[in-house]
Amino acid sequence: MAHMVEEVGGEIGVTQAARKMEVTLDYVYSLVRAGRLRARKVDGRWLISVAAIEERLAARRGEE
């Protein structure tokens, strides 16, 4: 199911990323901390690469 997300420069916030990936916020933060999801911190807010999310979703579909 596709979700409408606010995309800025190919990046979205953690909440939007969790919705798009259909996982919890804690899981997204754990992926970011582990370096398994490309993200950067801007003004105290994590921005996550939409391309990285799409890659993770594609990999997950391949595992099913």
Rosetta blueprint (number, residue, H / E / L):
1 M L
2 A L
3 H L
4 M L
5 V L
6 E L
7 E L
8 V E
9 G L
10 G L
11 E E
12 I E
13 G E
14 V H
15 T H
16 Q H
17 A H
18 A H
19 R H
20 K H
21 M H
22 E L
23 V L
24 T L
25 L H
26 D H
27 Y H
28 V H
29 Y H
30 S H
31 L H
32 V H
33 R H
34 A L
35 G L
36 R L
37 L L
38 R L
39 A E
40 R E
41 K E
42 V E
43 D L
44 G L
45 R E
46 W E
47 L E
48 I E
49 S E
50 V H
51 A H
52 A H
53 I H
54 E H
55 E H
56 R H
57 L H
58 A H
59 A H
60 R H
61 R H
62 G H
63 E H
64 E L
